[in-house]
Amino acid sequence: MSMVCLTDFEAKARERLSKSTWEYIEGGAGEGFTRDDNIAAFKRIRLRPRYLKDVSQVDTRTTVQGEEISAPIGISPTGFHCLAWPDGEMSTARAAQAAGICYVTSTYASCTLEDIVTAAPRGFRWFQLYVQPDRQLNKQLIQRAESLGFRALVITVDVPKVGNRRHDIRNQLNLKTNLLLKDLRSPKEVDALPEVVAAVKGRLEVYLDGGVRTGNDVLKALALGAKCVFLGRPILWGLACKGEHGIGEVLNILKDEFHTSMALTGCRSVAEINQDLIQFSRL
């Protein structure tokens, strides 16, 4: 059966992965309200269609930190990709390179940074850093990433303590030494987006990570002021299903949906996306 949306990949990945690995990837902290709310928040937003505009040519390209990418979509830092596919992050890096997007490699990657770079030497890559108590270790990690061509640091600041991930405790997975997913604790991130955008006043690019499942979601995030969105779990679903080719399919589905959403809202370029396209559901 053809997989035509991201939830198809979610269902297939669940079939393919062991129970403990699936719960490791999908689990949230506590009761999982934040994880679920990140998805639900997008559903409360509606897009205003625009008609009688020439959208025969729609360009999804944009830039992040001055680097051109094929669409405002990137890959979030998640760890231990070898749990989902034997080549792990090497497959992820190749898929990102082929798609022309940014891949943020996790501190807890299951492949070495050197192997990841070798797998995708032309890739656009950033490095995510969990700041360690040992400052010398932090310095060594940063210098190593810089020497390998990683172009930016993504510093995680919202994990002063590992969350109470109940599935992992039941499955006896020690998250103090094996962090898999970057904890996404900011509640309803898309709801908070306009406030963040207003606070930075154009001095910084703002990115959104959490809850994106469709091309509509991508457009909604950009309309509310994000420069780019980043995907975590859906990338692992694609990886678990078909390796780098599965990630490629996930990204292509999202790009195609985003392209359609742009056309239906009358946007011929990413620069034309703005908050006028947004309305909030009364339900």
Secondary structure by P-SEA (a helix, b strand, c coil): cccccaaaaaaaaaacccaaaaaaaccccccaaaaaaaaaaaaabbbbbbccccccccccccccccccccccbbbccccccccccccaaaaaaaaaaaacbbbbbbccccccaaaaaaacccccbbbbbcccccaaaaaaaaaaaaaaccccccccccccccccaaaaaaaccccccccccccccccccccaaaaaaaaacccbbbbbbcccccaaaaaaaaaacccbbbbcaaaaaaaaccaaaaaaaaaaaaaaaaaaaaaaaccccccccccccbbbbcc
